[in-house]
Amino acid sequence: MAETHSLQDLQQPTASSKVFVQRDYGSGTISKFHTKFPSELEPRIDKQQFEETIQTLNNLYAEAEKLGGKSYLEGCLACITAYTIFLCMETHYEKVLKKIARYIKDQNEKIYAPRGLLLTDPIERGLRVVEITIFEERSIGSGR
Amino acid sequence: METPYKKRTPKRRKWESFPGRNKFYCNGRLMMAKQTGVFYLTLVLILVTCGLFFTFDCPFLALELTPVIPVIGGVLFMFVLGTLLRTSFSDPGVLPRATSDEAADLERQIDVANGSTGYRPPPRTKEVVINGQTVKLKYCFTCKIFRPPRASHCSLCDNCVERFDHHCPWVGNCVGRRNYRFFYMFILSLSFLTIFIFSFVITHIILRSHRSGFLKALKDSPASVLEVVVCFFSVWSIVGLSGFHTYLISSNQTTNEDIKGSWSSKRGKDNYNPYSHGNIFTNCCAALCGPLPPSLIDRRGFIQSGTPQLAPPTNGISMYGATQSQQSHMCDQDQCIQSTKFVLQAAATPLLQQQSSDPVILTASTENGGPLPGRTSLNLGGPCTSLPLGQPTPPTSTPSLSCHEASDMLPIHGHSHVHNHGHTLQEPMAHHHFLTPEEVPSPPGMLPCGSPMGHSHTMQAGFYNPASQDSLHEDSVRGLVKLSSV
């Protein structure tokens, strides 16, 4: 169990534990996470909801790493301009990562926070795990 | 719900407390390995040779033949320099180390799975089936993670690197997922440049000789002699290396995998490369023009007060440097535990040496059956096999004929993940939880290891021997000192 500070300073500190969803390497080295529902989350959230979140993340990462005409074009253009083009524009991967960050923030606000959970963007953990923090509320009647 | 990471600490960037053995420049924008001497040599060689070419040969050639020659030479030169700097200064794909929470979670899972307790965990591996091939993922004791497929731990840089190819002292950095294409373009363009300069210098000398005789020609243009010599010796190794990497790219293998023959059909009928896209064209496109993943280590980000602490490496396996750099992350309690572990291990080492024939007590790993079949897959010439085994401390970068090998993972074929290199195995089984092979040797050697000015890479026939015991004793002493200070 990891002790973390309260999110709202006026409240009493809340205990929290963390669940880690590991990478799924079954399809190779692409970024993909296991969709298996961790048992610790059972009382808090729907299995289906959780799996949908992870599946969407997987799809977004697949989109970032997709090999296709568009990514090849970007690669060739970058090579021709000696990669100086990335001083002006973002890579496709970076664009999708921003999209993922927005998605996670959105999911946190709408679904996970009301249930006392917090998803951490995998990029902050080196794309190794999806870290889910479970907050145990101690103080009564505390909003989130 | 806001994340807790809002409070900003006084302006300290993450690169300043990076646990690996890297050097950072320009406030974290540039990243290199610790030993950069050979990189400067590379730079000097290229700059001097090209400088001489442009100064002494190009004026003559531009007048006698065509001014296009210096233009092409210039373009090639800029390309070579650009790709070299890009390879050397970029993050090769370093995997950030696990946070303490992650590491604790993994340890818990492993203990549950193995049912083992005690301060000496068995070597940890996880099997995964990738496109029909069973691949073993190894646990990195330094980074506290299960390495992704194709990742390996570089002992020189003390980092796990994704799609690790090798550590190249000539570019002063590891070559991994994020900079492999630059490395390839560097050696390819350098091959063209070398051949270009070589052929035009020869042309220059020949043209001059027609006018004034061979010896006078040499006297008039002494720089040409130096250029010819440099280019002559470089051509063989660099062109050879380019050819080798072209083969690797088209078959989507890393140097590491090729040297170990991980996907060779000699290992078995059903052995194939699960990462290959099936055809050469797709493999090449994917390697060279595929999407470039961003750096995972966020060098220039600011350290937040709520950022989780990194888990320190365990069991005295970590390199000296890593242990030192981790000290700032270790609280007193951790130090106490670490120190006790070191001391206990050292105390137990005499036991290990005696029980070399009985691996059961210490390894407790069913996958490591008997001794390795004598696998002498590395035929890299005499110099390699004469190197000492299993040095836990990283060697200084030697551009001479030594190669690094990363024995990170092997496909399961009844072989243990301990690698042989032609040395007989006596006690590897008993020792490998101390120095798992992925910790000690890191990058793979290169085939033209015997070439003189070869683009060769430092190599260790990484294995266990008294040197590893020395590191344990060193660690135990360190542990005792720490214990006394806690």
Contacts between the chains, C-beta under 8 A, distances in Angstrom:
chain1	res1	chain2	res2	distance
A	2	B	100	8.0
A	2	B	101	5.1
A	2	B	308	7.9
A	4	B	4	6.7
A	4	B	306	7.6
A	5	B	4	6.1
A	5	B	306	7.0
A	7	B	1	6.2
A	7	B	2	6.3
A	7	B	4	5.8
A	18	B	101	5.0
A	18	B	105	7.0
A	19	B	105	8.0
A	20	B	101	7.8
A	20	B	102	5.8
A	20	B	105	5.0
A	20	B	106	7.9
A	22	B	146	7.9
A	23	B	148	6.7
A	25	B	128	4.8
A	25	B	130	6.2
A	25	B	135	7.7
A	25	B	137	7.0
A	25	B	148	6.3
A	25	B	149	5.5
A	26	B	128	6.3
A	26	B	129	6.3
A	26	B	130	6.4
A	27	B	130	7.2
A	27	B	131	7.3
A	28	B	130	5.4
A	28	B	131	6.4
A	28	B	149	7.0
A	28	B	274	6.7
A	28	B	275	5.8
A	29	B	148	6.1
A	29	B	149	5.5
A	29	B	150	5.9
A	29	B	162	7.6
A	29	B	163	6.9
A	29	B	275	6.9
A	64	B	291	6.6
A	65	B	290	7.9
A	65	B	291	5.7
A	65	B	293	7.4
A	66	B	291	7.4
A	67	B	277	7.8
A	67	B	282	7.5
A	67	B	285	7.1
A	67	B	286	5.4
A	67	B	290	5.5
A	67	B	291	7.6
A	71	B	289	7.1
A	71	B	290	6.1
A	71	B	291	4.8
A	72	B	285	5.6
A	72	B	289	4.5
A	72	B	290	7.6
A	74	B	289	7.9
A	74	B	291	7.4
A	75	B	288	6.9
A	75	B	289	3.1
A	75	B	290	6.4
A	75	B	291	7.4
A	75	B	292	7.6
A	76	B	289	5.6
A	78	B	292	7.8
A	79	B	185	7.6
A	79	B	288	7.8
A	79	B	289	7.3
A	82	B	79	7.6
A	82	B	82	5.3
A	83	B	86	6.8
A	91	B	291	6.8
A	91	B	292	5.9
A	91	B	294	7.3
A	92	B	291	5.9
A	93	B	291	4.9
A	93	B	292	6.7
A	93	B	293	5.8
A	93	B	294	6.0
A	94	B	294	5.7
A	97	B	294	6.7
A	108	B	1	6.2
A	109	B	1	7.0
A	112	B	1	7.9
A	113	B	1	3.6
A	118	B	1	6.5
A	118	B	3	7.2
A	123	B	296	7.2
A	125	B	96	7.5
A	125	B	99	7.1
A	125	B	102	7.1
A	126	B	95	5.5
A	126	B	96	3.9
A	126	B	296	4.3
A	126	B	297	7.3
A	127	B	296	6.1
A	128	B	95	7.2
A	128	B	96	7.8
A	128	B	98	7.0
A	128	B	102	7.1
A	128	B	145	6.0
A	129	B	102	6.0
A	131	B	101	7.6
A	131	B	102	7.4
A	144	B	1	5.5
